[in-house]
């Protein structure tokens, strides 16, 4: 499994916009309009538009959009394989 380190040097705002761009690309690739995505996800059209422009969205709405696009499994696995940074973290994990 290859690891993507593209987020390492990015600010939170840059990551936010990058994720929004990825979602927009997937939406367009699937030929789903913003309006249709709003209908499928239950997220307001204004929120979908704002998200794609600025990256701003609630986490719950992001999950709803991902589910509507059929990519919610990717979110379910977010942070799943984060290794401990120290022996202390391993010890705390066992407590």
WONORMO-V792507 format. One line per field, one symbol per residue. phi: phi as a letter, one per 30 degrees, with the letter a starting at -180 (. if undefined). A space follows every 10 residues. Layout:
phi->???
This chain:
phi->.dcccddecc dedddedddd ddddddeded hcdddddddd ciceeedddd dddcidaddd dddddddddi bdddddcdid cddddadddd ddddd
